[in-house]
């Protein structure tokens, strides 16, 4: 029986690229997101290659998360791999000018959402004495930068949670990997700049950013490592990137 992987944020960016990479490995996929039309498209697209179940819920709402995971068919409940990819960034202003609604979006999605989905999945992994959790952090979780304090704080929380998970779950045979991408060209900047595509496009001008496939390759490397190997923490920067906000642009 092939592995079962649950991926949040599967409808775009790193989540979608990971779903495609896992389909190539013949993993059975539980794809989660909030946009039903995209989930339906993924069901048709990847369902031609492997078994796919889709779940429509908001990771920020515990009742939705718990209900969705609990109501999975029995043959889908033995989740081997959890990819916590759902997350967001909102706004790019000094902290004194920040919008509390933006703060709520980032903290609820990046921190609470990751905790809620993990809480729904971890007990089964503990019972089966196996599993692998991959949390998508960010280089921003390692380096705080101006005009991004709350986003950076939310990703620093992911870093701490990843370490805490590893400490608590090691005795149950569960691996935990923290992946910290640098500049990846996805919907991320469009969301951060609230739909301003022109401003978002400037983020990636003058250099070749990472692609979602680059991060998916790293995730595949981590989850296919031998049983005696844990990839604990991986920071992945674009070739022209030396630090969170240090990018050589031609």
N, C-alpha and C positions, 0 to 999 in steps of 0.2 A: 504494500500500500504506500502510495506516495505521500510526501509531507503535506501538511496543511499549514498555510500561512495566512494570517489575518493582517491586512494593511489598511491603516487609516489614511485619510487624505489621498485616496487612490485615484481620484478623478483627474488629477493634474500633476505636473511637475515630478518631483522625486518619487512620490507614491505611485504614480502611473508607470514611470520608467521601471520601478522595482517590480510592479505587477507583470510587466512585459518580460523582464529578465527571469522572474520566477516561472512564468509560463514556459519559457525555453527549457527550464529544468524539470518540467512536468510536475511542478508542485500544484496541488489543489488550492484554489484561491478564494478567500473571503475578502471581498473588496468593499470598503466602507467609505461613505461620503454623504454630502448633503444635497448634491445635485442629481436628482433621479434620472434626468435625461442622459447625463454622462455615465451613470452607472449602467443604464440600459445599453448604451453604446459599447461599453466595456464588456458587458455580458455577451453581446453578440460577437464582438471582435476576438476576445480571448477565449470565449466559450467554444470556439471552433478548434482550439488547441489543447485545452485542458478543462477540468471541471471547475466551474465558477459559481459562487453564491454572492449576491450583493446585499448589503445592509445600508439602509438610509437612516442616518441618525446624526445628531449634533453631539460631538464629543464633550461639549461643555455642559451637557444636561445628564446627570447621573441616571435618572429614571429611564431616559431613552437608551443610554448605553447598556444598562443592566438588562432591560427588556429585550433589546436586540440580540445580545449574546446568549441570554437564557433561552430564547426561542429558536436558536439554531437547531436544525435537525440533528438527531443523535449522532449520525455518521459524520457530522462536521464539528463536533464539540471538542475533539481531542486536538486542540491547536498546538502545533509544534513550534511555530515561529510567529512572533508578534512584531510588526514594524510600526512604531509610533511615529508616523510621518506628518500627521495633521498638525498645522500650526499657522501662525500669521504674524504680520507686522503691520501696525497702523500708526501713521503719522511720523514726522521727522522734525520735531521742534525741541527747543530747550525745555528742560523738565518743568520750569516755572510756567511755561505756556502750554503744557500738555493738556489734552482732553481726557478727563476721567473715563469717558466712554471708550476711548482708544485703549487706555490702560486695562480696563475690564476685558476687552476683546483679547488682548495679548496674554494676560495672566490666566484668564479662564480657558483659552484655547491651548496655549503652549504648556501650561503647568497643570491646571485642574483636569483638562481633557486627557492628557497623557496619564495622569493618575487614575482617572475613572476607567479608561479602557484597560489599563494594566490590572486594576483591581478586579475587573470582571473576568480576566483571562488567567491571572496568576494562580488562583486556587486549583484549577485543573492541572496546571503544570506541576505544582507542588505535589498533588495527589499521584501524578504519573511519574514523578521523579525525573522529568526531562523537560527541555524547552530552551528557547533562545529568544531574548527580547532585545530589539535594536531600537534605540531612541535617537531621533534626529535632533541634534542640538545645533550649534552654529559656532563659527569662530567668534561671533559676538558674545557667546557664553564664556569665552576665555579672555576677551579684551573688551572692556567697556569703552565706548566712543561717544563723543559729543553728539547731542541731539538724538540719542538712542538709549537713554538710561533704562527705561522700563523694558524695552525689548531685550536689551542685553541682560537685565536682571532675570527676565523670564527664562532665557536660555542658560544663564548661570545656574538657575534652579534645576533645569534639565540635567546639567552636568552633575550636580549634587545628588539628584534622585538616581541617576544611573549608577553612581558609586554606591549609594545606599542599597539599591536593589542588588547589586553584585554581592555586597557583604551579607545581606539577609538571605539571598537565594542560593548561594554557593552550596550550602549543605543539602539542598534538594536537587542538585544536578542540573541547575538552570544557569545558562550563560547569559551575560548582559554585555552588550556592546553600545558604546556611545560614538556616534558619527557626527563630526563637527565640520560641515561644509563652509567654504569661503564664498566667493562671488559666483553664484549659480544663476544662469538666466532662466527664469521661470515667470509665473504670474506674480511672484513675490513683490517686485517693485511697483507693479501696477496697483496692487492692493495697498501697499504702503503709502503710495501717493494718491490714493482714493480715486483711481480710474484715470489719472493723468498719464496717458501712454507716452506722450512726448517727453515729459520729465523722466518717466521711468526708463525710457530707452537710453537716456544720457548716462545712466549708471554703468552701462556696458560699452560705452564708446571708447575706441582707442586701444582695445585689448581683446583677447579671446577669453571669454568667461568659461567657467565650468558649465557642463550640460547636465541635465538630470540623469542621463545615461552614465556619466562619469561616477556619480554617487551610487547609482544602482550597481555598477560594477564593484564598488567597494563593499556594498552590503552583501552581494553574492560571495565575495571573498571571505567576509567574516562568517557568514552562516554555513559555508561549505568547508571551513577549516576543520582539521582532524579533531577528534573528540578530546585529545589532550591539549588543545590549543584554544585559548580565549583571546580574541581581539578585543581588548578592553576599551581602548579609546583611539580614535583615528581622526586627525585633522587633515582636511583636504583643501588645498588652496589652488586657485588658478595659476597657470605658469607665470603670469606677470604680477602675481600678488605676493607680497612679502609679509603682510599683516592684515588685520581686519580692514583698515582704511588706507593701506599703503599699496597702491597699484601703479605700475609703470605703464603709462599710456603713450602710445606713439602718436 
